[in-house]
């Protein structure tokens, strides 16, 4: 029921775009992305990572944006390349998993944390639950009092935790997304991440 267009949406990609550092060697970013990701609009030199080993080794840094078409082979190539020469890793979608119909898909955050765990690498993550996306949203709303804002979402570890950490009220939606068909109270009890409000739908 909301009247929105693309200019009203603050995405993790937008948060990443505002913070991509210049590469010291004037090289290119190796990008984990789907073919339809339209990465060109970020305005940085880039190359989509596929199965060319040389592309991984030549990249000056890596941006993990979409795992929709990512394979175990690509993950192995990325890990092997980073093991040889550590480079910056920016994660434009920090989700670990996402609900897709009847299953959960592995997202860039999953693969990023796997790299961090296996190689002891530092990551720069953009989007919920990290404060950079909230900073970007509120930079567009300078006259809005954050105490009057609620973070509405369907997850505890991204929507509720991120909103609460930023000082916002939080609203968990239970009939859509991650908890649809599940007893959400069990997960609140296990995680001790407690929303201010719980509603079935918006």
C-alpha positions as a printed Julia matrix, in Angstrom:
202×3 Matrix{Float64}:
  0.0     0.0     0.0
  2.99    2.34    0.14
  3.75    4.58   -2.81
  7.44    3.91   -3.41
  9.9     4.18   -6.25
 13.53    3.1    -6.47
 14.81    6.43   -5.15
 13.04    5.73   -1.83
 14.81    2.42   -1.25
 18.04    2.21    0.77
 19.69   -1.12   -0.01
 22.84   -2.81    1.22
 24.22   -2.21   -2.28
 23.64    1.53   -1.81
 25.48    1.44    1.53
 28.36   -0.36   -0.13
 28.43    2.08   -3.05
 28.97    5.04   -0.72
 32.0     3.4     0.91
 33.96    1.54   -1.81
 37.57    2.63   -1.24
 39.9     3.44   -4.12
 42.24    0.61   -5.0
 45.87    1.51   -4.35
 47.14   -0.04   -7.59
 44.43    1.21   -9.97
 43.35   -2.4   -10.45
 39.85   -3.89  -10.48
 37.39   -5.45   -8.08
 36.54   -9.12   -8.55
 32.79   -9.4    -8.05
 30.59  -12.26   -6.88
 27.39  -11.48   -8.76
 24.64  -12.89  -10.89
 24.69  -12.12  -14.61
 21.77   -9.71  -14.17
 23.27   -7.83  -11.19
 23.9    -4.58  -13.15
 27.08   -3.87  -11.24
 28.09   -1.21  -13.75
 26.21    1.51  -11.87
 28.65    1.4    -8.94
 31.21    3.26  -11.04
 34.31    1.24  -10.16
 36.52   -1.01  -12.32
 35.29   -4.57  -11.91
 35.22   -8.04  -13.39
 32.64  -10.74  -12.69
 34.21  -13.81  -11.06
 33.55  -17.02  -12.96
 36.06  -19.87  -13.43
 39.13  -18.06  -14.75
 41.84  -18.54  -12.11
 43.84  -15.61  -13.5
 40.94  -13.22  -12.86
 40.9   -14.13   -9.16
 44.65  -13.68   -8.82
 44.66  -10.39  -10.77
 41.87   -8.77   -8.72
 42.97   -6.07   -6.26
 40.0    -6.72   -3.98
 36.69   -8.55   -3.9
 33.05   -7.51   -3.62
 30.51  -10.18   -2.67
 27.16   -9.05   -3.97
 24.99  -12.0    -5.03
 25.42  -15.75   -4.51
 22.52  -16.68   -6.78
 24.83  -18.31   -9.36
 27.86  -18.89   -7.09
 29.3   -22.43   -7.0
 31.59  -24.43   -4.73
 34.21  -24.28   -7.49
 34.13  -20.48   -7.5
 34.35  -20.39   -3.7
 37.41  -22.67   -3.82
 39.07  -20.45   -6.45
 38.41  -17.36   -4.36
 39.73  -18.97   -1.17
 42.86  -20.29   -2.88
 43.58  -16.87   -4.39
 43.11  -15.07   -1.06
 45.32  -17.65    0.67
 48.13  -16.64   -1.69
 47.61  -12.89   -1.35
 45.09  -11.42    1.15
 43.09   -8.51   -0.27
 40.08   -6.41    0.82
 36.69   -8.14    0.95
 33.55   -6.0     0.84
 30.24   -7.77    1.41
 27.24   -6.06   -0.18
 24.75   -8.59    1.19
 25.63   -9.81    4.7
 22.74  -12.28    4.93
 23.81  -15.84    5.79
 20.66  -17.43    4.36
 17.42  -16.18    2.82
 14.0   -17.82    2.44
 13.33  -18.77   -1.19
 10.05  -20.61   -1.5
 10.34  -23.92    0.36
 14.07  -23.69    1.12
 16.79  -21.4     2.43
 19.45  -20.18    0.01
 23.06  -19.53    0.98
 23.85  -15.84    0.65
 27.09  -13.8     0.32
 27.39  -13.42    4.09
 27.7   -17.2     4.41
 30.54  -17.4     1.91
 32.24  -14.32    3.38
 32.25  -15.75    6.9
 33.57  -19.04    5.53
 36.51  -17.14    4.01
 37.06  -15.21    7.24
 36.98  -18.37    9.34
 39.26  -20.41    7.06
 41.8   -17.68    6.31
 41.46  -15.34    9.32
 40.57  -12.43    7.04
 38.75   -9.24    8.01
 35.51   -8.39    6.24
 33.73   -5.09    5.61
 29.98   -5.78    5.66
 27.2    -3.5     4.42
 23.49   -3.75    5.18
 21.43   -5.03    8.08
 22.31   -5.5    10.91
 25.32   -3.18   10.46
 24.98    0.51   11.26
 26.18    1.75    7.85
 22.79    1.13    6.25
 20.95    2.93    9.06
 23.38    5.85    8.82
 22.62    6.08    5.1
 18.86    5.9     5.65
 18.88    8.63    8.32
 21.15   10.83    6.22
 18.17   11.07    3.88
 15.85   11.93    6.76
 17.69   14.65    8.71
 14.54   16.03   10.37
 13.22   12.67   11.58
 13.62   11.81   15.27
 14.99    8.21   15.41
 12.98    7.59   18.6
  9.86    7.83   16.4
 11.12    5.19   13.94
 10.5     1.44   14.06
 12.49   -1.21   12.21
 10.02   -3.7    10.72
 11.22   -7.06    9.47
 10.92  -10.83    9.51
 14.27  -11.84   11.07
 15.78  -11.61   14.53
 19.49  -11.54   13.65
 19.26   -8.87   10.95
 16.1    -6.79   11.27
 15.46   -6.85   15.03
 19.08   -7.01   16.19
 20.19   -4.3    13.75
 17.34   -1.96   14.58
 17.76   -2.4    18.33
 21.53   -1.88   18.14
 20.9     1.38   16.32
 18.47    2.51   19.01
 15.22    2.01   17.1
 12.03    0.28   18.18
 11.63   -3.08   16.45
  8.68   -4.96   14.98
  8.87   -8.65   14.08
  6.54   -9.82   11.31
  5.74  -13.53   11.69
  3.42  -14.62    8.86
  5.87  -13.77    6.06
  9.5   -14.59    5.39
 11.78  -16.49    7.73
  9.33  -17.5    10.47
  6.34  -18.3     8.28
  4.99  -21.64    9.47
  7.31  -21.81   12.51
  6.96  -21.14   16.22
  8.86  -17.84   16.44
  8.64  -17.78   20.25
 11.14  -20.64   20.45
 13.71  -18.66   18.46
 13.21  -15.53   20.55
 13.81  -17.61   23.67
 16.93  -19.27   22.24
 18.54  -16.08   20.93
 17.3   -13.63   23.58
 16.75  -11.16   20.72
 13.41   -9.69   21.73
 11.44   -7.33   19.47
  9.41   -4.49   20.93
  6.34   -5.57   18.98
  5.22   -8.73   17.2
  2.63   -8.65   14.41
  1.51  -11.3    11.89
  1.63   -9.0     8.85
  1.91   -5.42    7.74
